[in-house]
Amino acid sequence: MTTTTVRARNLGEAVAYSPHLSTFATALHASGVLGTLARGGRKQLARLVRARVVKGVIGPAARHAGVLHTMNGATLTIVKSANGYTVSDGHGHTAAVELRRESRRTL
Protein backbone atom coordinates (compact mmCIF):
# COMPACT_ATOMS: atom_id res chain seq x y z
CA MET A 1 0.00 0.00 0.00
CA THR A 2 1.26 3.44 -0.94
CA THR A 3 0.33 6.62 0.87
CA THR A 4 0.73 10.10 -0.43
CA THR A 5 0.82 13.23 1.65
CA VAL A 6 -0.76 16.23 -0.02
CA ARG A 7 -0.06 19.64 1.42
CA ALA A 8 -2.83 22.21 1.47
CA ARG A 9 -2.61 24.95 -1.14
CA ASN A 10 -1.92 28.46 0.01
CA LEU A 11 -4.29 31.24 -1.04
CA GLY A 12 -2.27 32.22 -4.10
CA GLU A 13 -2.22 28.64 -5.36
CA ALA A 14 -5.92 28.18 -4.68
CA VAL A 15 -6.75 31.26 -6.77
CA ALA A 16 -4.30 30.30 -9.53
CA TYR A 17 -5.65 26.77 -9.94
CA SER A 18 -9.37 27.45 -9.62
CA PRO A 19 -11.21 27.38 -12.98
CA HIS A 20 -13.85 29.67 -11.43
CA LEU A 21 -11.24 32.36 -10.71
CA SER A 22 -9.19 32.19 -13.92
CA THR A 23 -9.85 35.81 -14.96
CA PHE A 24 -9.14 37.04 -11.44
CA ALA A 25 -5.96 34.95 -11.30
CA THR A 26 -4.80 36.36 -14.66
CA ALA A 27 -5.32 39.92 -13.39
CA LEU A 28 -3.48 39.16 -10.13
CA HIS A 29 -0.60 37.56 -12.03
CA ALA A 30 -0.34 40.49 -14.47
CA SER A 31 -0.22 42.94 -11.56
CA GLY A 32 2.46 40.91 -9.78
CA VAL A 33 0.22 40.32 -6.76
CA LEU A 34 -0.34 36.56 -7.10
CA GLY A 35 3.03 35.67 -5.56
CA THR A 36 2.45 38.11 -2.72
CA LEU A 37 -0.92 36.50 -2.02
CA ALA A 38 0.76 33.14 -1.72
CA ARG A 39 2.63 34.52 1.28
CA GLY A 40 0.02 36.94 2.68
CA GLY A 41 -3.22 35.03 3.03
CA ARG A 42 -6.85 35.99 3.40
CA LYS A 43 -6.47 39.37 5.10
CA GLN A 44 -4.23 40.64 2.32
CA LEU A 45 -6.65 39.34 -0.34
CA ALA A 46 -9.59 41.05 1.37
CA ARG A 47 -7.66 44.32 1.56
CA LEU A 48 -6.65 44.00 -2.11
CA VAL A 49 -10.21 43.33 -3.27
CA ARG A 50 -11.77 46.17 -1.26
CA ALA A 51 -9.19 48.61 -2.62
CA ARG A 52 -9.72 47.67 -6.27
CA VAL A 53 -13.26 46.38 -6.73
CA VAL A 54 -16.31 48.53 -7.40
CA LYS A 55 -19.46 46.97 -5.99
CA GLY A 56 -22.53 46.63 -8.18
CA VAL A 57 -23.30 47.34 -11.79
CA ILE A 58 -21.54 50.27 -13.43
CA GLY A 59 -24.30 51.78 -15.54
CA PRO A 60 -24.03 54.43 -18.26
CA ALA A 61 -24.49 57.33 -15.82
CA ALA A 62 -21.61 56.13 -13.64
CA ARG A 63 -19.35 55.60 -16.67
CA HIS A 64 -19.96 59.16 -17.87
CA ALA A 65 -19.56 60.71 -14.41
CA GLY A 66 -15.83 60.01 -14.55
CA VAL A 67 -15.47 58.84 -10.94
CA LEU A 68 -16.09 55.47 -9.30
CA HIS A 69 -15.55 54.45 -5.68
CA THR A 70 -14.09 51.12 -4.62
CA MET A 71 -15.44 49.04 -1.75
CA ASN A 72 -13.06 50.77 0.68
CA GLY A 73 -13.89 54.26 -0.62
CA ALA A 74 -10.86 54.83 -2.84
CA THR A 75 -11.50 56.90 -5.96
CA LEU A 76 -11.05 55.55 -9.47
CA THR A 77 -11.17 57.88 -12.48
CA ILE A 78 -12.82 56.51 -15.60
CA VAL A 79 -12.31 58.03 -19.06
CA LYS A 80 -13.89 56.86 -22.31
CA SER A 81 -11.31 55.85 -24.90
CA ALA A 82 -11.54 54.71 -28.54
CA ASN A 83 -12.03 51.01 -27.68
CA GLY A 84 -13.56 51.19 -24.21
CA TYR A 85 -12.46 52.92 -21.03
CA THR A 86 -9.31 53.78 -19.12
CA VAL A 87 -9.47 53.39 -15.34
CA SER A 88 -6.89 55.08 -13.09
CA ASP A 89 -6.36 55.21 -9.35
CA GLY A 90 -4.65 57.94 -7.39
CA HIS A 91 -1.34 56.06 -7.28
CA GLY A 92 -0.46 56.08 -10.99
CA HIS A 93 -1.95 52.68 -11.81
CA THR A 94 -3.97 52.58 -15.03
CA ALA A 95 -5.94 49.83 -16.74
CA ALA A 96 -7.46 49.79 -20.21
CA VAL A 97 -10.87 48.12 -20.36
CA GLU A 98 -11.61 47.10 -23.92
CA LEU A 99 -15.22 46.59 -24.92
CA ARG A 100 -15.90 44.11 -27.67
CA ARG A 101 -19.10 43.57 -29.53
CA GLU A 102 -19.96 39.99 -30.30
CA SER A 103 -21.27 39.29 -33.73
CA ARG A 104 -24.51 37.37 -33.86
CA ARG A 105 -25.52 35.21 -36.76
CA THR A 106 -29.06 34.38 -37.67
CA LEU A 107 -29.59 30.76 -38.55
mmCIF file of the C-alpha atoms, coordinates in Angstrom:
data_MODEL
# 
_entry.id   MODEL 
# 
loop_
_atom_site.group_PDB 
_atom_site.id 
_atom_site.type_symbol 
_atom_site.label_atom_id 
_atom_site.label_alt_id 
_atom_site.label_comp_id 
_atom_site.label_asym_id 
_atom_site.label_entity_id 
_atom_site.label_seq_id 
_atom_site.pdbx_PDB_ins_code 
_atom_site.Cartn_x 
_atom_site.Cartn_y 
_atom_site.Cartn_z 
_atom_site.occupancy 
_atom_site.B_iso_or_equiv 
_atom_site.pdbx_formal_charge 
_atom_site.auth_seq_id 
_atom_site.auth_comp_id 
_atom_site.auth_asym_id 
_atom_site.auth_atom_id 
_atom_site.pdbx_PDB_model_num 
ATOM 1   C CA . MET A 1 1   ? 0.000   0.000  0.000   1.00 0.00 ? 1   MET A CA 1 
ATOM 2   C CA . THR A 1 2   ? 1.257   3.441  -0.939  1.00 0.00 ? 2   THR A CA 1 
ATOM 3   C CA . THR A 1 3   ? 0.329   6.616  0.872   1.00 0.00 ? 3   THR A CA 1 
ATOM 4   C CA . THR A 1 4   ? 0.735   10.104 -0.429  1.00 0.00 ? 4   THR A CA 1 
ATOM 5   C CA . THR A 1 5   ? 0.821   13.229 1.654   1.00 0.00 ? 5   THR A CA 1 
ATOM 6   C CA . VAL A 1 6   ? -0.759  16.231 -0.021  1.00 0.00 ? 6   VAL A CA 1 
ATOM 7   C CA . ARG A 1 7   ? -0.063  19.638 1.424   1.00 0.00 ? 7   ARG A CA 1 
ATOM 8   C CA . ALA A 1 8   ? -2.830  22.209 1.469   1.00 0.00 ? 8   ALA A CA 1 
ATOM 9   C CA . ARG A 1 9   ? -2.610  24.949 -1.143  1.00 0.00 ? 9   ARG A CA 1 
ATOM 10  C CA . ASN A 1 10  ? -1.920  28.464 0.013   1.00 0.00 ? 10  ASN A CA 1 
ATOM 11  C CA . LEU A 1 11  ? -4.288  31.242 -1.042  1.00 0.00 ? 11  LEU A CA 1 
ATOM 12  C CA . GLY A 1 12  ? -2.266  32.225 -4.099  1.00 0.00 ? 12  GLY A CA 1 
ATOM 13  C CA . GLU A 1 13  ? -2.215  28.636 -5.357  1.00 0.00 ? 13  GLU A CA 1 
ATOM 14  C CA . ALA A 1 14  ? -5.922  28.180 -4.677  1.00 0.00 ? 14  ALA A CA 1 
ATOM 15  C CA . VAL A 1 15  ? -6.746  31.255 -6.772  1.00 0.00 ? 15  VAL A CA 1 
ATOM 16  C CA . ALA A 1 16  ? -4.299  30.301 -9.534  1.00 0.00 ? 16  ALA A CA 1 
ATOM 17  C CA . TYR A 1 17  ? -5.652  26.770 -9.940  1.00 0.00 ? 17  TYR A CA 1 
ATOM 18  C CA . SER A 1 18  ? -9.372  27.448 -9.624  1.00 0.00 ? 18  SER A CA 1 
ATOM 19  C CA . PRO A 1 19  ? -11.207 27.377 -12.975 1.00 0.00 ? 19  PRO A CA 1 
ATOM 20  C CA . HIS A 1 20  ? -13.847 29.674 -11.427 1.00 0.00 ? 20  HIS A CA 1 
ATOM 21  C CA . LEU A 1 21  ? -11.245 32.362 -10.715 1.00 0.00 ? 21  LEU A CA 1 
ATOM 22  C CA . SER A 1 22  ? -9.193  32.194 -13.923 1.00 0.00 ? 22  SER A CA 1 
ATOM 23  C CA . THR A 1 23  ? -9.854  35.812 -14.963 1.00 0.00 ? 23  THR A CA 1 
ATOM 24  C CA . PHE A 1 24  ? -9.137  37.042 -11.438 1.00 0.00 ? 24  PHE A CA 1 
ATOM 25  C CA . ALA A 1 25  ? -5.957  34.948 -11.305 1.00 0.00 ? 25  ALA A CA 1 
ATOM 26  C CA . THR A 1 26  ? -4.805  36.363 -14.655 1.00 0.00 ? 26  THR A CA 1 
ATOM 27  C CA . ALA A 1 27  ? -5.320  39.921 -13.389 1.00 0.00 ? 27  ALA A CA 1 
ATOM 28  C CA . LEU A 1 28  ? -3.480  39.157 -10.133 1.00 0.00 ? 28  LEU A CA 1 
ATOM 29  C CA . HIS A 1 29  ? -0.603  37.559 -12.027 1.00 0.00 ? 29  HIS A CA 1 
ATOM 30  C CA . ALA A 1 30  ? -0.337  40.493 -14.474 1.00 0.00 ? 30  ALA A CA 1 
ATOM 31  C CA . SER A 1 31  ? -0.217  42.937 -11.559 1.00 0.00 ? 31  SER A CA 1 
ATOM 32  C CA . GLY A 1 32  ? 2.460   40.912 -9.775  1.00 0.00 ? 32  GLY A CA 1 
ATOM 33  C CA . VAL A 1 33  ? 0.216   40.318 -6.764  1.00 0.00 ? 33  VAL A CA 1 
ATOM 34  C CA . LEU A 1 34  ? -0.343  36.562 -7.101  1.00 0.00 ? 34  LEU A CA 1 
ATOM 35  C CA . GLY A 1 35  ? 3.032   35.669 -5.557  1.00 0.00 ? 35  GLY A CA 1 
ATOM 36  C CA . THR A 1 36  ? 2.451   38.112 -2.717  1.00 0.00 ? 36  THR A CA 1 
ATOM 37  C CA . LEU A 1 37  ? -0.919  36.502 -2.020  1.00 0.00 ? 37  LEU A CA 1 
ATOM 38  C CA . ALA A 1 38  ? 0.760   33.136 -1.722  1.00 0.00 ? 38  ALA A CA 1 
ATOM 39  C CA . ARG A 1 39  ? 2.625   34.523 1.278   1.00 0.00 ? 39  ARG A CA 1 
ATOM 40  C CA . GLY A 1 40  ? 0.019   36.940 2.676   1.00 0.00 ? 40  GLY A CA 1 
ATOM 41  C CA . GLY A 1 41  ? -3.219  35.033 3.025   1.00 0.00 ? 41  GLY A CA 1 
ATOM 42  C CA . ARG A 1 42  ? -6.846  35.994 3.402   1.00 0.00 ? 42  ARG A CA 1 
ATOM 43  C CA . LYS A 1 43  ? -6.468  39.374 5.098   1.00 0.00 ? 43  LYS A CA 1 
ATOM 44  C CA . GLN A 1 44  ? -4.234  40.645 2.317   1.00 0.00 ? 44  GLN A CA 1 
ATOM 45  C CA . LEU A 1 45  ? -6.648  39.339 -0.338  1.00 0.00 ? 45  LEU A CA 1 
ATOM 46  C CA . ALA A 1 46  ? -9.592  41.046 1.371   1.00 0.00 ? 46  ALA A CA 1 
ATOM 47  C CA . ARG A 1 47  ? -7.664  44.325 1.558   1.00 0.00 ? 47  ARG A CA 1 
ATOM 48  C CA . LEU A 1 48  ? -6.654  44.003 -2.108  1.00 0.00 ? 48  LEU A CA 1 
ATOM 49  C CA . VAL A 1 49  ? -10.208 43.332 -3.268  1.00 0.00 ? 49  VAL A CA 1 
ATOM 50  C CA . ARG A 1 50  ? -11.773 46.167 -1.256  1.00 0.00 ? 50  ARG A CA 1 
ATOM 51  C CA . ALA A 1 51  ? -9.188  48.608 -2.618  1.00 0.00 ? 51  ALA A CA 1 
ATOM 52  C CA . ARG A 1 52  ? -9.722  47.673 -6.268  1.00 0.00 ? 52  ARG A CA 1 
ATOM 53  C CA . VAL A 1 53  ? -13.264 46.382 -6.727  1.00 0.00 ? 53  VAL A CA 1 
ATOM 54  C CA . VAL A 1 54  ? -16.311 48.532 -7.402  1.00 0.00 ? 54  VAL A CA 1 
ATOM 55  C CA . LYS A 1 55  ? -19.464 46.972 -5.988  1.00 0.00 ? 55  LYS A CA 1 
ATOM 56  C CA . GLY A 1 56  ? -22.528 46.625 -8.176  1.00 0.00 ? 56  GLY A CA 1 
ATOM 57  C CA . VAL A 1 57  ? -23.303 47.344 -11.792 1.00 0.00 ? 57  VAL A CA 1 
ATOM 58  C CA . ILE A 1 58  ? -21.541 50.265 -13.433 1.00 0.00 ? 58  ILE A CA 1 
ATOM 59  C CA . GLY A 1 59  ? -24.297 51.779 -15.535 1.00 0.00 ? 59  GLY A CA 1 
ATOM 60  C CA . PRO A 1 60  ? -24.027 54.428 -18.256 1.00 0.00 ? 60  PRO A CA 1 
ATOM 61  C CA . ALA A 1 61  ? -24.495 57.331 -15.823 1.00 0.00 ? 61  ALA A CA 1 
ATOM 62  C CA . ALA A 1 62  ? -21.605 56.129 -13.641 1.00 0.00 ? 62  ALA A CA 1 
ATOM 63  C CA . ARG A 1 63  ? -19.354 55.603 -16.668 1.00 0.00 ? 63  ARG A CA 1 
ATOM 64  C CA . HIS A 1 64  ? -19.957 59.157 -17.868 1.00 0.00 ? 64  HIS A CA 1 
ATOM 65  C CA . ALA A 1 65  ? -19.564 60.709 -14.408 1.00 0.00 ? 65  ALA A CA 1 
ATOM 66  C CA . GLY A 1 66  ? -15.833 60.006 -14.554 1.00 0.00 ? 66  GLY A CA 1 
ATOM 67  C CA . VAL A 1 67  ? -15.465 58.841 -10.943 1.00 0.00 ? 67  VAL A CA 1 
ATOM 68  C CA . LEU A 1 68  ? -16.088 55.469 -9.298  1.00 0.00 ? 68  LEU A CA 1 
ATOM 69  C CA . HIS A 1 69  ? -15.548 54.451 -5.676  1.00 0.00 ? 69  HIS A CA 1 
ATOM 70  C CA . THR A 1 70  ? -14.089 51.120 -4.622  1.00 0.00 ? 70  THR A CA 1 
ATOM 71  C CA . MET A 1 71  ? -15.443 49.043 -1.751  1.00 0.00 ? 71  MET A CA 1 
ATOM 72  C CA . ASN A 1 72  ? -13.064 50.770 0.684   1.00 0.00 ? 72  ASN A CA 1 
ATOM 73  C CA . GLY A 1 73  ? -13.889 54.259 -0.616  1.00 0.00 ? 73  GLY A CA 1 
ATOM 74  C CA . ALA A 1 74  ? -10.859 54.829 -2.837  1.00 0.00 ? 74  ALA A CA 1 
ATOM 75  C CA . THR A 1 75  ? -11.497 56.901 -5.959  1.00 0.00 ? 75  THR A CA 1 
ATOM 76  C CA . LEU A 1 76  ? -11.052 55.554 -9.471  1.00 0.00 ? 76  LEU A CA 1 
ATOM 77  C CA . THR A 1 77  ? -11.173 57.877 -12.479 1.00 0.00 ? 77  THR A CA 1 
ATOM 78  C CA . ILE A 1 78  ? -12.818 56.513 -15.598 1.00 0.00 ? 78  ILE A CA 1 
ATOM 79  C CA . VAL A 1 79  ? -12.310 58.026 -19.060 1.00 0.00 ? 79  VAL A CA 1 
ATOM 80  C CA . LYS A 1 80  ? -13.895 56.861 -22.306 1.00 0.00 ? 80  LYS A CA 1 
ATOM 81  C CA . SER A 1 81  ? -11.313 55.848 -24.902 1.00 0.00 ? 81  SER A CA 1 
ATOM 82  C CA . ALA A 1 82  ? -11.543 54.710 -28.536 1.00 0.00 ? 82  ALA A CA 1 
ATOM 83  C CA . ASN A 1 83  ? -12.032 51.008 -27.680 1.00 0.00 ? 83  ASN A CA 1 
ATOM 84  C CA . GLY A 1 84  ? -13.559 51.189 -24.211 1.00 0.00 ? 84  GLY A CA 1 
ATOM 85  C CA . TYR A 1 85  ? -12.464 52.923 -21.026 1.00 0.00 ? 85  TYR A CA 1 
ATOM 86  C CA . THR A 1 86  ? -9.308  53.777 -19.122 1.00 0.00 ? 86  THR A CA 1 
ATOM 87  C CA . VAL A 1 87  ? -9.470  53.388 -15.338 1.00 0.00 ? 87  VAL A CA 1 
ATOM 88  C CA . SER A 1 88  ? -6.886  55.080 -13.087 1.00 0.00 ? 88  SER A CA 1 
ATOM 89  C CA . ASP A 1 89  ? -6.356  55.214 -9.351  1.00 0.00 ? 89  ASP A CA 1 
ATOM 90  C CA . GLY A 1 90  ? -4.652  57.943 -7.394  1.00 0.00 ? 90  GLY A CA 1 
ATOM 91  C CA . HIS A 1 91  ? -1.341  56.059 -7.284  1.00 0.00 ? 91  HIS A CA 1 
ATOM 92  C CA . GLY A 1 92  ? -0.459  56.079 -10.988 1.00 0.00 ? 92  GLY A CA 1 
ATOM 93  C CA . HIS A 1 93  ? -1.953  52.680 -11.807 1.00 0.00 ? 93  HIS A CA 1 
ATOM 94  C CA . THR A 1 94  ? -3.966  52.584 -15.029 1.00 0.00 ? 94  THR A CA 1 
ATOM 95  C CA . ALA A 1 95  ? -5.944  49.828 -16.736 1.00 0.00 ? 95  ALA A CA 1 
ATOM 96  C CA . ALA A 1 96  ? -7.460  49.794 -20.211 1.00 0.00 ? 96  ALA A CA 1 
ATOM 97  C CA . VAL A 1 97  ? -10.873 48.116 -20.358 1.00 0.00 ? 97  VAL A CA 1 
ATOM 98  C CA . GLU A 1 98  ? -11.614 47.100 -23.921 1.00 0.00 ? 98  GLU A CA 1 
ATOM 99  C CA . LEU A 1 99  ? -15.217 46.588 -24.918 1.00 0.00 ? 99  LEU A CA 1 
ATOM 100 C CA . ARG A 1 100 ? -15.896 44.105 -27.672 1.00 0.00 ? 100 ARG A CA 1 
ATOM 101 C CA . ARG A 1 101 ? -19.097 43.569 -29.534 1.00 0.00 ? 101 ARG A CA 1 
ATOM 102 C CA . GLU A 1 102 ? -19.962 39.992 -30.301 1.00 0.00 ? 102 GLU A CA 1 
ATOM 103 C CA . SER A 1 103 ? -21.269 39.287 -33.733 1.00 0.00 ? 103 SER A CA 1 
ATOM 104 C CA . ARG A 1 104 ? -24.513 37.367 -33.863 1.00 0.00 ? 104 ARG A CA 1 
ATOM 105 C CA . ARG A 1 105 ? -25.516 35.212 -36.756 1.00 0.00 ? 105 ARG A CA 1 
ATOM 106 C CA . THR A 1 106 ? -29.060 34.383 -37.668 1.00 0.00 ? 106 THR A CA 1 
ATOM 107 C CA . LEU A 1 107 ? -29.586 30.763 -38.551 1.00 0.00 ? 107 LEU A CA 1 
# 
